[in-house]
Amino acid sequence: MAYAAKDKEVATTVTDTGVGIPQEDMAKLFTKFGRLDNVPVGAAPVAGTGLGLYISKKIVELSGGKIWVESEVGKGSTFSFSLPTGIL
């Protein structure tokens, strides 16, 4: 996990070295009940409602921030969000 302050915002990133997320599935990640159907071979099935990232996005955006993900299949993912420093 990393933190960085720039201008009037603070950004946080969390990186893993997991299986990664295919480009075609990225748009589903922050949607309500957005679960990925085609889990890569070797990945364990994960239980959940598909609401965690949706709720996180709503909270971050209502706070004036941004949330995003970068991922490459076979190399892992980096989830990031930034918030304006005025709300901290």
C-alpha positions in Angstrom: 0.0 0.0 0.0 1.3 3.5 -0.8 0.2 7.0 -0.1 1.2 10.2 -1.9 0.3 13.8 -1.5 0.2 16.1 -4.5 -1.2 19.5 -4.9 -4.5 19.4 -3.0 -5.1 15.7 -3.0 -3.9 12.5 -1.4 -3.8 9.3 -3.4 -3.7 5.7 -2.1 -2.8 2.6 -4.1 -3.0 -1.1 -3.3 -1.1 -3.5 -5.6 -1.3 -7.3 -5.8 0.5 -9.9 -7.8 -2.5 -11.9 -8.5 -3.9 -13.2 -11.8 -4.9 -9.8 -13.1 -8.1 -8.6 -14.7 -8.8 -8.9 -18.5 -9.4 -5.5 -20.2 -12.9 -6.5 -21.3 -13.9 -7.0 -17.6 -12.6 -3.7 -16.3 -15.9 -1.8 -16.9 -17.8 -4.2 -14.7 -15.6 -3.7 -11.6 -17.3 -0.5 -10.2 -20.9 -1.4 -11.2 -23.6 -2.5 -8.8 -23.5 -6.3 -8.6 -20.6 -6.3 -11.0 -18.9 -9.6 -10.6 -16.5 -11.1 -13.1 -17.7 -14.3 -14.7 -14.6 -15.6 -16.4 -12.2 -16.1 -13.5 -8.8 -17.0 -14.9 -7.5 -20.5 -14.6 -5.9 -21.1 -11.3 -7.8 -18.4 -9.5 -9.9 -19.5 -6.5 -13.6 -18.6 -6.8 -14.5 -15.7 -4.6 -17.8 -15.3 -2.8 -19.4 -11.8 -2.6 -22.3 -9.7 -3.6 -20.5 -7.5 -6.2 -21.2 -4.3 -4.1 -17.8 -3.6 -2.5 -16.2 -1.6 -5.3 -19.5 0.0 -6.2 -20.0 1.3 -2.7 -16.3 2.4 -2.5 -16.7 4.3 -5.8 -19.8 6.1 -4.5 -18.1 7.1 -1.2 -15.0 8.3 -3.0 -16.9 10.3 -5.6 -19.3 11.8 -3.1 -16.1 13.0 -1.3 -14.9 14.7 -4.4 -12.3 12.1 -5.3 -11.6 9.5 -8.0 -11.1 5.8 -8.0 -9.5 3.6 -10.7 -7.8 0.3 -11.4 -4.9 -0.7 -13.6 -4.4 -4.4 -14.3 -2.5 -6.8 -16.6 -3.5 -10.4 -16.9 -0.8 -12.6 -15.3 0.9 -9.7 -13.5 -1.7 -8.4 -11.0 -3.7 -5.3 -10.3 -3.3 -1.8 -8.8 -6.4 -0.2 -7.3 -6.1 3.5 -6.5 -8.2 6.4 -5.2 -7.5 10.0 -4.5 -9.3 12.4 -2.2 -9.1 16.2 -1.9 -7.1 17.2 1.2 -9.8 19.6 2.3 -12.0 16.8 3.5 -9.4 15.1 5.6 
